[in-house]
Amino acid sequence: MKIEKLETSNNKFKYIVVGFILCAVIFILINYLTSKASYRNTESIDLAKGTINYKVPDLNTLAMYKDGEPTDTMPGAGYEIDTTQSYCYTTDPNQHENVTLATDSEGNLVIGNLKKGSKCFLYFIKPTAEQMIAKLEKAKGGNKYTITALTAPFGRDESESTNKLYSYPEGDETTYVFRGNVTDNWLRFGGKTWRIIRINSDGTLRVIFQCNTDNCTTTTLGLIIGESPYNTNHSDSTYEGYYYGIEGTSEYSQTHSNATPSTIATVVTNWYNSNLSQYTNKISGNTGFCNDRRISSESETTITYQPYERFNGKTSVTPDLSCEKNDLYTLKGNAGKGNGALDVPAALITMDEIALAGMLYSSNNAVKSNWLYATEQYWTMSPSIYSISYSFAGMFFMNSYVFISEDLVSYSNGVRPVINLKAGITISGGDGTSTNPFIAT
């Protein structure tokens, strides 16, 4: 009996052990398969510096919307995250996390302070000039701009243009310019004061340096960061490039390549690195700046560039905002749209932008009231002519006597930097006046 009871007990014990082992195996198998399932559902988000990989349980919900419609794929170039609509939360939909959401200059999504288990709803929009105008109008307390279509050819503008924008074609899109005697295009950014040249068609703000503090009201002095030749050598047409190529070659592509920064580009780069490098995530590297080196005509004695043809001595002009890829200066790493030559996302104003603002070549004292007027003359990045006979490489500049003129690239003139603020920039206040500038953050 005792032996039989012992055998029975042993059998029961064996069954219990086997059952326990089977349960353990099943539990391990379930966990393994679950982990494998999670692994198969691993997703990734492109970040500014690499890629973040996450499993579905880590982000319980990642809902994405493009132009208001659900999408399974994160939009590529040309779209930015709408920080006004996008949000993340962990448990309570009404308690949003302190998550940083942004889009860098290359179109990558930037997410900071994300927690495990977060649920994110990301909205992507294609920035437009009209959206930026709405931001400015909101900062002005809802005071709307009067929009007037600018029809070319047109002359200079001496009128008061407060609370008024002029629309003009930028390729197949539309840009909006501040033109005439403007008093409400002042802006604070990066500890400096700027003036808004125009709202680009991609929703970025093109601004020009006004002074070195964020509380100045000057309109005539302190508008340059210093003086410099455009290039120290004027003996070849290559030196009309903001970045230039090979001297002495007969090949256009080599002459007008972008291998070496000009003297003035180096000045702008050094100033930018000392003053604005910490704000690069707010500045567009892809909008670009046009150094229009398209040739209008060529003879045995002279090479004439298209800006000269459009503006030299003209009282009625048709600005052209189109730009060939080789002449559209974008930041290194942003070569898809432009040439990807720039070391920093900054350059100079163009003759086309000066004309759109209401100033013309040789317009003398008639435009002293124009907002671009300064007692300090400064370079544009628009080439005029190259005299083969005299080895004269010339560029347009804004003369302190209130007219647009040309100069040898080796002469010294003022340097007045231009940057493009990203479409996602926040306009947190101000009405655009000198005493209450727009505040860009």
DRENDO-1510 file (C-alpha; in Angstrom, 1 decimal, always signed):
<recs>
REC; n; res; u; v; w
REC; 1; MET; +0.0; +0.0; +0.0 .
REC; 2; LYS; +2.7; +2.4; +0.9 .
REC; 3; ILE; +4.5; +1.6; -2.3 .
REC; 4; GLU; +1.3; +2.0; -4.4 .
REC; 5; LYS; +0.6; +5.3; -2.7 .
REC; 6; LEU; +4.2; +6.5; -3.3 .
REC; 7; GLU; +3.9; +5.6; -7.0 .
REC; 8; THR; +0.6; +7.5; -7.3 .
REC; 9; SER; +2.1; +10.5; -5.6 .
REC; 10; ASN; +5.1; +10.3; -7.9 .
REC; 11; ASN; +2.9; +10.2; -11.0 .
REC; 12; LYS; +1.0; +13.2; -9.8 .
REC; 13; PHE; +4.2; +15.0; -9.1 .
REC; 14; LYS; +5.4; +14.2; -12.6 .
REC; 15; TYR; +2.2; +15.5; -14.1 .
REC; 16; ILE; +2.5; +18.7; -12.2 .
REC; 17; VAL; +6.1; +19.2; -13.3 .
REC; 18; VAL; +5.3; +18.4; -16.9 .
REC; 19; GLY; +2.3; +20.8; -16.8 .
REC; 20; PHE; +4.4; +23.5; -15.3 .
REC; 21; ILE; +7.1; +23.0; -17.9 .
REC; 22; LEU; +4.5; +23.1; -20.7 .
REC; 23; CYS; +3.0; +26.3; -19.3 .
REC; 24; ALA; +6.4; +27.9; -19.1 .
REC; 25; VAL; +7.1; +26.9; -22.7 .
REC; 26; ILE; +3.8; +28.3; -23.8 .
REC; 27; PHE; +4.4; +31.5; -21.9 .
REC; 28; ILE; +7.9; +31.9; -23.3 .
REC; 29; LEU; +6.6; +31.2; -26.8 .
REC; 30; ILE; +3.8; +33.7; -26.5 .
REC; 31; ASN; +6.2; +36.4; -25.3 .
REC; 32; TYR; +8.7; +35.5; -28.1 .
REC; 33; LEU; +6.0; +35.7; -30.7 .
REC; 34; THR; +4.7; +38.9; -29.3 .
REC; 35; SER; +8.2; +40.4; -29.3 .
REC; 36; LYS; +8.7; +39.2; -32.8 .
REC; 37; ALA; +5.4; +40.8; -33.8 .
REC; 38; SER; +6.5; +44.0; -32.2 .
REC; 39; TYR; +9.8; +43.8; -34.0 .
REC; 40; ARG; +8.0; +43.3; -37.3 .
REC; 41; ASN; +6.0; +46.4; -36.6 .
REC; 42; THR; +9.0; +48.5; -35.8 .
REC; 43; GLU; +8.7; +52.0; -37.4 .
REC; 44; SER; +11.2; +54.8; -37.8 .
REC; 45; ILE; +11.1; +58.6; -37.8 .
REC; 46; ASP; +13.8; +60.6; -39.6 .
REC; 47; LEU; +15.3; +63.1; -37.2 .
REC; 48; ALA; +17.7; +65.9; -37.8 .
REC; 49; LYS; +20.7; +63.8; -36.6 .
REC; 50; GLY; +19.9; +60.2; -37.5 .
REC; 51; THR; +16.8; +58.0; -37.3 .
REC; 52; ILE; +14.7; +57.0; -34.2 .
REC; 53; ASN; +13.4; +53.5; -34.3 .
REC; 54; TYR; +10.4; +52.6; -32.1 .
REC; 55; LYS; +8.1; +49.6; -31.6 .
REC; 56; VAL; +4.4; +50.0; -31.9 .
REC; 57; PRO; +3.8; +49.6; -28.1 .
REC; 58; ASP; +6.3; +52.4; -27.5 .
REC; 59; LEU; +4.2; +54.9; -29.5 .
REC; 60; ASN; +0.6; +53.5; -29.1 .
REC; 61; THR; -0.7; +55.8; -31.8 .
REC; 62; LEU; +1.2; +57.7; -34.5 .
REC; 63; ALA; -1.5; +59.4; -36.6 .
REC; 64; MET; -0.3; +61.5; -39.5 .
REC; 65; TYR; -2.2; +63.9; -41.6 .
REC; 66; LYS; -1.1; +65.6; -44.8 .
REC; 67; ASP; -3.0; +68.7; -45.9 .
REC; 68; GLY; -5.7; +67.6; -43.4 .
REC; 69; GLU; -6.1; +64.1; -44.8 .
REC; 70; PRO; -4.9; +60.9; -43.1 .
REC; 71; THR; -1.6; +59.5; -44.5 .
REC; 72; ASP; +0.4; +56.3; -43.8 .
REC; 73; THR; +3.6; +57.9; -45.1 .
REC; 74; MET; +5.4; +60.9; -43.7 .
REC; 75; PRO; +5.5; +63.6; -46.3 .
REC; 76; GLY; +8.8; +64.5; -47.9 .
REC; 77; ALA; +10.5; +67.7; -49.1 .
REC; 78; GLY; +8.2; +70.7; -49.3 .
REC; 79; TYR; +6.1; +69.8; -46.2 .
REC; 80; GLU; +6.6; +70.9; -42.7 .
REC; 81; ILE; +5.0; +69.8; -39.4 .
REC; 82; ASP; +2.2; +72.1; -38.3 .
REC; 83; THR; +3.2; +72.9; -34.7 .
REC; 84; THR; -0.1; +74.6; -34.1 .
REC; 85; GLN; -2.1; +71.4; -34.6 .
REC; 86; SER; +0.3; +68.6; -33.8 .
REC; 87; TYR; +0.6; +67.2; -30.2 .
REC; 88; CYS; +1.5; +64.2; -28.1 .
REC; 89; TYR; +0.1; +62.9; -24.8 .
REC; 90; THR; +0.6; +59.8; -22.6 .
REC; 91; THR; -2.6; +59.2; -20.7 .
REC; 92; ASP; -4.9; +62.2; -20.8 .
REC; 93; PRO; -5.6; +63.7; -24.3 .
REC; 94; ASN; -6.3; +67.1; -22.7 .
REC; 95; GLN; -2.8; +67.1; -21.0 .
REC; 96; HIS; -0.3; +67.5; -23.8 .
REC; 97; GLU; +3.3; +66.6; -23.2 .
REC; 98; ASN; +6.1; +69.1; -23.4 .
REC; 99; VAL; +7.3; +67.6; -26.7 .
REC; 100; THR; +9.3; +69.6; -29.2 .
REC; 101; LEU; +8.0; +69.2; -32.7 .
REC; 102; ALA; +9.7; +70.9; -35.6 .
REC; 103; THR; +11.1; +70.3; -39.2 .
REC; 104; ASP; +14.7; +71.0; -40.0 .
REC; 105; SER; +16.1; +72.6; -43.2 .
REC; 106; GLU; +16.3; +69.2; -45.0 .
REC; 107; GLY; +12.7; +68.2; -44.2 .
REC; 108; ASN; +13.4; +65.9; -41.3 .
REC; 109; LEU; +11.0; +65.6; -38.4 .
REC; 110; VAL; +12.6; +66.7; -35.1 .
REC; 111; ILE; +11.0; +65.3; -31.9 .
REC; 112; GLY; +12.3; +66.0; -28.4 .
REC; 113; ASN; +11.2; +65.0; -24.9 .
REC; 114; LEU; +9.1; +62.1; -26.1 .
REC; 115; LYS; +8.0; +59.6; -23.4 .
REC; 116; LYS; +7.4; +55.8; -23.8 .
REC; 117; GLY; +3.7; +55.2; -24.4 .
REC; 118; SER; +3.1; +58.5; -26.0 .
REC; 119; LYS; +0.4; +59.0; -28.5 .
REC; 120; CYS; +1.2; +61.5; -31.2 .
REC; 121; PHE; -0.9; +63.2; -33.8 .
REC; 122; LEU; +1.2; +64.9; -36.4 .
REC; 123; TYR; -0.2; +67.3; -39.0 .
REC; 124; PHE; +1.9; +68.2; -42.1 .
REC; 125; ILE; +1.3; +71.2; -44.3 .
REC; 126; LYS; +2.9; +72.6; -47.4 .
REC; 127; PRO; +3.9; +76.2; -46.3 .
REC; 128; THR; +2.6; +79.0; -48.4 .
REC; 129; ALA; +3.2; +82.8; -48.5 .
REC; 130; GLU; -0.4; +83.3; -47.6 .
REC; 131; GLN; +0.1; +81.3; -44.3 .
REC; 132; MET; +3.0; +83.6; -43.4 .
REC; 133; ILE; +0.9; +86.7; -44.2 .
REC; 134; ALA; -1.7; +85.4; -41.8 .
REC; 135; LYS; +0.9; +85.0; -39.1 .
REC; 136; LEU; +1.9; +88.7; -39.6 .
REC; 137; GLU; -1.7; +89.8; -39.6 .
REC; 138; LYS; -2.4; +87.9; -36.4 .
REC; 139; ALA; +0.5; +89.7; -34.7 .
REC; 140; LYS; -0.9; +93.0; -35.9 .
REC; 141; GLY; -4.1; +92.2; -34.0 .
REC; 142; GLY; -5.9; +90.9; -37.0 .
REC; 143; ASN; -5.2; +94.0; -39.1 .
REC; 144; LYS; -5.3; +92.8; -42.7 .
REC; 145; TYR; -3.0; +93.8; -45.4 .
REC; 146; THR; -4.3; +95.3; -48.6 .
REC; 147; ILE; -2.9; +93.1; -51.4 .
REC; 148; THR; -2.3; +94.8; -54.8 .
REC; 149; ALA; -1.1; +92.9; -57.9 .
REC; 150; LEU; +2.1; +94.4; -59.3 .
REC; 151; THR; +1.9; +94.3; -63.1 .
REC; 152; ALA; +5.2; +94.6; -65.1 .
REC; 153; PRO; +6.6; +96.7; -66.6 .
REC; 154; PHE; +6.4; +99.3; -63.8 .
REC; 155; GLY; +8.4; +102.2; -62.5 .
REC; 156; ARG; +9.6; +103.3; -59.1 .
REC; 157; ASP; +7.3; +103.7; -56.1 .
REC; 158; GLU; +7.4; +106.8; -53.8 .
REC; 159; SER; +4.0; +106.2; -52.2 .
REC; 160; GLU; +3.3; +105.4; -48.6 .
REC; 161; SER; +2.7; +101.6; -48.5 .
REC; 162; THR; +1.9; +101.0; -44.8 .
REC; 163; ASN; -0.3; +97.9; -44.3 .
REC; 164; LYS; +0.0; +97.1; -48.0 .
REC; 165; LEU; +1.6; +94.3; -49.9 .
REC; 166; TYR; +2.2; +93.9; -53.6 .
REC; 167; SER; +1.9; +90.4; -55.2 .
REC; 168; TYR; +4.3; +89.4; -58.0 .
REC; 169; PRO; +5.0; +86.1; -59.8 .
REC; 170; GLU; +7.7; +83.9; -58.5 .
REC; 171; GLY; +7.8; +81.2; -61.1 .
REC; 172; ASP; +4.4; +79.5; -61.0 .
REC; 173; GLU; +3.9; +80.7; -57.5 .
REC; 174; THR; +3.4; +84.2; -55.9 .
REC; 175; THR; +5.6; +86.3; -53.7 .
REC; 176; TYR; +4.5; +89.4; -51.7 .
REC; 177; VAL; +6.8; +92.4; -51.5 .
REC; 178; PHE; +7.0; +95.5; -49.3 .
REC; 179; ARG; +7.2; +98.4; -51.7 .
REC; 180; GLY; +7.6; +102.1; -51.5 .
REC; 181; ASN; +7.7; +104.2; -48.3 .
REC; 182; VAL; +7.1; +101.3; -46.0 .
REC; 183; THR; +7.0; +101.8; -42.2 .
REC; 184; ASP; +5.7; +98.4; -41.0 .
REC; 185; ASN; +8.2; +95.8; -42.2 .
REC; 186; TRP; +10.5; +95.9; -39.2 .
REC; 187; LEU; +11.4; +92.6; -37.5 .
REC; 188; ARG; +13.4; +91.4; -34.5 .
REC; 189; PHE; +15.3; +88.1; -34.7 .
REC; 190; GLY; +18.5; +86.7; -33.2 .
REC; 191; GLY; +19.3; +89.9; -31.3 .
REC; 192; LYS; +19.3; +92.0; -34.5 .
REC; 193; THR; +16.8; +94.2; -36.2 .
REC; 194; TRP; +15.8; +93.3; -39.8 .
REC; 195; ARG; +13.5; +94.6; -42.5 .
REC; 196; ILE; +11.3; +92.2; -44.4 .
REC; 197; ILE; +12.0; +92.4; -48.2 .
REC; 198; ARG; +9.3; +90.0; -49.1 .
REC; 199; ILE; +7.3; +86.8; -48.2 .
REC; 200; ASN; +8.7; +84.1; -50.5 .
REC; 201; SER; +6.3; +81.8; -52.3 .
REC; 202; ASP; +7.5; +78.9; -50.1 .
REC; 203; GLY; +6.2; +80.7; -47.0 .
REC; 204; THR; +9.7; +81.9; -45.8 .
REC; 205; LEU; +10.5; +85.5; -44.9 .
REC; 206; ARG; +13.3; +87.1; -46.8 .
REC; 207; VAL; +14.8; +89.8; -44.5 .
REC; 208; ILE; +17.7; +92.2; -44.8 .
REC; 209; PHE; +20.0; +93.4; -42.0 .
REC; 210; GLN; +19.0; +96.8; -40.4 .
REC; 211; CYS; +21.1; +97.1; -37.3 .
REC; 212; ASN; +23.1; +95.1; -34.8 .
REC; 213; THR; +20.6; +95.4; -31.9 .
REC; 214; ASP; +17.0; +94.4; -31.5 .
REC; 215; ASN; +15.7; +97.8; -30.4 .
REC; 216; CYS; +17.0; +100.3; -33.0 .
REC; 217; THR; +14.9; +102.6; -35.1 .
REC; 218; THR; +17.5; +103.9; -37.5 .
REC; 219; THR; +16.6; +104.1; -41.2 .
REC; 220; THR; +19.9; +105.5; -42.7 .
REC; 221; LEU; +22.9; +104.5; -40.6 .
REC; 222; GLY; +24.3; +101.3; -39.2 .
REC; 223; LEU; +22.6; +99.2; -42.0 .
REC; 224; ILE; +25.8; +97.5; -43.0 .
REC; 225; ILE; +28.1; +95.1; -41.1 .
REC; 226; GLY; +31.2; +96.6; -42.7 .
REC; 227; GLU; +32.8; +97.2; -46.1 .
REC; 228; SER; +34.4; +94.8; -48.5 .
REC; 229; PRO; +35.3; +94.3; -52.2 .
REC; 230; TYR; +32.9; +91.9; -53.9 .
REC; 231; ASN; +36.0; +90.1; -55.0 .
REC; 232; THR; +39.6; +91.4; -54.7 .
REC; 233; ASN; +40.2; +90.5; -58.4 .
REC; 234; HIS; +38.2; +92.0; -61.3 .
REC; 235; SER; +40.2; +90.7; -64.3 .
REC; 236; ASP; +37.9; +87.9; -65.2 .
REC; 237; SER; +34.1; +87.3; -65.5 .
REC; 238; THR; +34.3; +84.5; -63.0 .
REC; 239; TYR; +34.7; +87.0; -60.2 .
REC; 240; GLU; +31.1; +88.1; -60.7 .
REC; 241; GLY; +30.1; +85.0; -58.9 .
REC; 242; TYR; +29.1; +85.0; -55.2 .
REC; 243; TYR; +31.1; +81.8; -55.3 .
REC; 244; TYR; +33.4; +81.7; -58.4 .
REC; 245; GLY; +35.1; +79.2; -60.7 .
REC; 246; ILE; +38.2; +79.1; -62.9 .
REC; 247; GLU; +39.8; +82.2; -64.4 .
REC; 248; GLY; +40.8; +82.3; -68.0 .
REC; 249; THR; +38.7; +79.4; -69.3 .
REC; 250; SER; +36.4; +79.7; -72.2 .
REC; 251; GLU; +33.9; +77.2; -70.8 .
REC; 252; TYR; +30.9; +78.8; -69.2 .
REC; 253; SER; +30.4; +75.9; -66.8 .
REC; 254; GLN; +34.0; +76.3; -65.5 .
REC; 255; THR; +34.0; +80.1; -65.4 .
REC; 256; HIS; +30.7; +80.2; -63.4 .
REC; 257; SER; +31.2; +77.2; -61.2 .
REC; 258; ASN; +30.9; +77.6; -57.5 .
REC; 259; ALA; +34.2; +76.3; -56.2 .
REC; 260; THR; +35.5; +79.2; -54.2 .
REC; 261; PRO; +33.7; +81.7; -52.0 .
REC; 262; SER; +34.0; +85.3; -53.1 .
REC; 263; THR; +35.6; +87.9; -50.8 .
REC; 264; ILE; +32.2; +89.2; -49.8 .
REC; 265; ALA; +30.8; +85.7; -49.2 .
REC; 266; THR; +33.6; +85.0; -46.8 .
REC; 267; VAL; +32.7; +88.3; -44.9 .
REC; 268; VAL; +29.1; +87.2; -44.7 .
REC; 269; THR; +30.0; +83.7; -43.6 .
REC; 270; ASN; +32.3; +84.9; -40.8 .
REC; 271; TRP; +29.7; +87.4; -39.6 .
REC; 272; TYR; +27.0; +84.7; -39.7 .
REC; 273; ASN; +29.1; +82.3; -37.7 .
REC; 274; SER; +29.8; +84.9; -35.1 .
REC; 275; ASN; +26.2; +86.2; -34.8 .
REC; 276; LEU; +23.6; +83.7; -36.1 .
REC; 277; SER; +25.0; +80.2; -36.0 .
REC; 278; GLN; +22.9; +79.3; -32.9 .
REC; 279; TYR; +19.7; +80.2; -34.8 .
REC; 280; THR; +20.4; +78.1; -37.9 .
REC; 281; ASN; +17.4; +75.8; -37.1 .
REC; 282; LYS; +15.2; +78.9; -37.7 .
REC; 283; ILE; +16.8; +79.9; -41.0 .
REC; 284; SER; +16.0; +78.2; -44.3 .
REC; 285; GLY; +19.0; +76.7; -46.2 .
REC; 286; ASN; +16.8; +75.7; -49.2 .
REC; 287; THR; +15.0; +78.9; -50.3 .
REC; 288; GLY; +18.2; +80.2; -51.9 .
REC; 289; PHE; +19.6; +83.5; -53.2 .
REC; 290; CYS; +20.0; +84.3; -56.9 .
REC; 291; ASN; +23.3; +85.4; -58.4 .
REC; 292; ASP; +21.8; +85.6; -61.9 .
REC; 293; ARG; +24.7; +85.0; -64.3 .
REC; 294; ARG; +22.6; +84.3; -67.3 .
REC; 295; ILE; +24.2; +86.0; -70.3 .
REC; 296; SER; +22.1; +88.4; -72.3 .
REC; 297; SER; +24.5; +89.1; -75.1 .
REC; 298; GLU; +28.2; +88.6; -75.9 .
REC; 299; SER; +30.6; +90.4; -78.3 .
REC; 300; GLU; +34.3; +90.6; -78.8 .
REC; 301; THR; +34.5; +93.4; -76.2 .
REC; 302; THR; +31.7; +92.8; -73.7 .
REC; 303; ILE; +29.7; +90.1; -71.9 .
REC; 304; THR; +26.3; +91.5; -70.8 .
REC; 305; TYR; +24.4; +89.7; -68.0 .
REC; 306; GLN; +20.6; +89.7; -67.9 .
REC; 307; PRO; +20.3; +91.9; -64.8 .
REC; 308; TYR; +22.1; +94.6; -66.7 .
REC; 309; GLU; +19.6; +94.2; -69.6 .
REC; 310; ARG; +16.7; +94.4; -67.2 .
REC; 311; PHE; +17.8; +97.4; -65.2 .
REC; 312; ASN; +20.5; +99.5; -66.7 .
REC; 313; GLY; +19.2; +103.0; -67.2 .
REC; 314; LYS; +15.6; +101.8; -67.2 .
REC; 315; THR; +12.7; +103.8; -65.9 .
REC; 316; SER; +10.3; +100.9; -66.5 .
REC; 317; VAL; +11.3; +97.4; -65.5 .
REC; 318; THR; +10.2; +93.8; -65.4 .
REC; 319; PRO; +12.0; +91.9; -62.6 .
REC; 320; ASP; +12.6; +88.2; -63.1 .
REC; 321; LEU; +12.6; +86.0; -60.0 .
REC; 322; SER; +13.4; +82.8; -61.8 .
REC; 323; CYS; +16.9; +81.4; -61.3 .
REC; 324; GLU; +18.9; +78.7; -62.9 .
REC; 325; LYS; +20.0; +75.9; -60.5 .
REC; 326; ASN; +23.7; +76.8; -60.8 .
REC; 327; ASP; +23.0; +80.4; -59.8 .
REC; 328; LEU; +20.6; +79.6; -56.9 .
REC; 329; TYR; +22.8; +79.6; -53.8 .
REC; 330; THR; +21.5; +77.1; -51.3 .
REC; 331; LEU; +23.2; +75.7; -48.2 .
REC; 332; LYS; +25.5; +72.7; -48.5 .
REC; 333; GLY; +23.4; +69.6; -48.2 .
REC; 334; ASN; +20.5; +71.3; -50.0 .
REC; 335; ALA; +21.5; +70.8; -53.6 .
REC; 336; GLY; +18.2; +69.4; -54.8 .
REC; 337; LYS; +16.7; +72.8; -55.5 .
REC; 338; GLY; +19.8; +74.9; -55.9 .
REC; 339; ASN; +23.6; +74.5; -56.1 .
REC; 340; GLY; +24.3; +73.5; -52.5 .
REC; 341; ALA; +27.4; +75.8; -52.5 .
REC; 342; LEU; +26.8; +78.0; -49.4 .
REC; 343; ASP; +28.7; +77.5; -46.2 .
REC; 344; VAL; +26.0; +79.5; -44.3 .
REC; 345; PRO; +22.4; +80.3; -45.2 .
REC; 346; ALA; +23.0; +84.0; -45.9 .
REC; 347; ALA; +23.9; +86.2; -48.9 .
REC; 348; LEU; +22.8; +89.5; -50.4 .
REC; 349; ILE; +19.9; +91.3; -51.9 .
REC; 350; THR; +19.4; +91.3; -55.7 .
REC; 351; MET; +18.6; +94.0; -58.2 .
REC; 352; ASP; +15.2; +92.4; -58.9 .
REC; 353; GLU; +14.3; +92.7; -55.3 .
REC; 354; ILE; +15.4; +96.3; -55.2 .
REC; 355; ALA; +13.2; +97.1; -58.2 .
REC; 356; LEU; +10.3; +95.3; -56.6 .
REC; 357; ALA; +10.8; +97.4; -53.5 .
REC; 358; GLY; +10.3; +100.5; -55.7 .
REC; 359; MET; +13.8; +101.7; -56.5 .
REC; 360; LEU; +15.4; +101.9; -60.0 .
REC; 361; TYR; +18.7; +102.4; -61.6 .
REC; 362; SER; +19.8; +106.1; -61.6 .
REC; 363; SER; +16.6; +107.2; -59.9 .
REC; 364; ASN; +18.4; +109.9; -58.0 .
REC; 365; ASN; +16.8; +111.8; -55.1 .
REC; 366; ALA; +13.3; +110.9; -56.1 .
REC; 367; VAL; +13.3; +107.7; -53.9 .
REC; 368; LYS; +14.9; +109.0; -50.7 .
REC; 369; SER; +11.7; +108.0; -48.9 .
REC; 370; ASN; +12.0; +104.4; -50.0 .
REC; 371; TRP; +12.5; +102.0; -47.2 .
REC; 372; LEU; +15.7; +100.5; -48.7 .
REC; 373; TYR; +17.4; +103.9; -48.8 .
REC; 374; ALA; +20.6; +104.2; -46.8 .
REC; 375; THR; +23.4; +106.8; -46.5 .
REC; 376; GLU; +25.8; +103.8; -46.6 .
REC; 377; GLN; +26.1; +102.2; -50.0 .
REC; 378; TYR; +26.0; +98.4; -50.2 .
REC; 379; TRP; +26.5; +95.6; -52.7 .
REC; 380; THR; +23.8; +93.5; -54.4 .
REC; 381; MET; +24.6; +90.0; -55.8 .
REC; 382; SER; +23.5; +90.9; -59.4 .
REC; 383; PRO; +26.2; +91.1; -62.0 .
REC; 384; SER; +26.1; +93.8; -64.7 .
REC; 385; ILE; +28.8; +93.4; -67.4 .
REC; 386; TYR; +32.2; +92.1; -68.0 .
REC; 387; SER; +34.4; +94.3; -70.3 .
REC; 388; ILE; +36.7; +92.0; -72.2 .
REC; 389; SER; +38.6; +95.0; -73.5 .
REC; 390; TYR; +39.4; +96.4; -70.1 .
REC; 391; SER; +39.2; +93.3; -67.9 .
REC; 392; PHE; +36.3; +95.0; -66.0 .
REC; 393; ALA; +34.0; +92.7; -63.9 .
REC; 394; GLY; +31.1; +94.8; -62.6 .
REC; 395; MET; +28.3; +94.3; -60.1 .
REC; 396; PHE; +25.3; +96.4; -59.2 .
REC; 397; PHE; +25.3; +98.2; -55.8 .
REC; 398; MET; +23.0; +100.6; -54.0 .
REC; 399; ASN; +24.6; +104.0; -54.1 .
REC; 400; SER; +24.5; +106.4; -51.1 .
REC; 401; TYR; +23.5; +109.1; -53.5 .
REC; 402; VAL; +20.1; +107.3; -53.9 .
REC; 403; PHE; +20.6; +105.6; -57.1 .
REC; 404; ILE; +21.5; +102.1; -58.3 .
REC; 405; SER; +24.9; +101.9; -60.0 .
REC; 406; GLU; +27.7; +99.5; -61.0 .
REC; 407; ASP; +31.2; +99.2; -59.7 .
REC; 408; LEU; +34.3; +97.1; -60.2 .
REC; 409; VAL; +34.1; +94.1; -58.0 .
REC; 410; SER; +37.4; +95.0; -56.5 .
REC; 411; TYR; +36.1; +98.3; -55.1 .
REC; 412; SER; +34.8; +98.4; -51.5 .
REC; 413; ASN; +31.2; +98.9; -50.7 .
REC; 414; GLY; +29.0; +98.0; -47.7 .
REC; 415; VAL; +27.9; +94.5; -46.8 .
REC; 416; ARG; +24.2; +94.1; -45.9 .
REC; 417; PRO; +23.4; +90.4; -45.2 .
REC; 418; VAL; +20.1; +88.8; -46.2 .
REC; 419; ILE; +18.6; +85.6; -44.7 .
REC; 420; ASN; +15.4; +83.6; -45.1 .
REC; 421; LEU; +13.5; +82.7; -42.0 .
REC; 422; LYS; +11.7; +79.4; -42.1 .
REC; 423; ALA; +8.0; +79.1; -42.8 .
REC; 424; GLY; +7.5; +77.5; -39.4 .
REC; 425; ILE; +9.0; +80.5; -37.6 .
REC; 426; THR; +6.8; +81.9; -34.8 .
REC; 427; ILE; +5.7; +85.5; -35.0 .
REC; 428; SER; +5.0; +86.1; -31.4 .
REC; 429; GLY; +4.2; +89.8; -31.4 .
REC; 430; GLY; +4.7; +93.2; -32.8 .
REC; 431; ASP; +3.0; +95.2; -35.5 .
REC; 432; GLY; +6.0; +95.7; -37.8 .
REC; 433; THR; +6.7; +99.3; -36.9 .
REC; 434; SER; +10.2; +100.6; -35.9 .
REC; 435; THR; +9.1; +101.0; -32.3 .
REC; 436; ASN; +7.2; +97.7; -32.2 .
REC; 437; PRO; +8.8; +95.3; -34.7 .
REC; 438; PHE; +7.5; +91.9; -35.4 .
REC; 439; ILE; +9.2; +89.3; -33.1 .
REC; 440; ALA; +10.3; +86.2; -34.8 .
REC; 441; THR; +11.2; +83.2; -32.6 .
</recs>
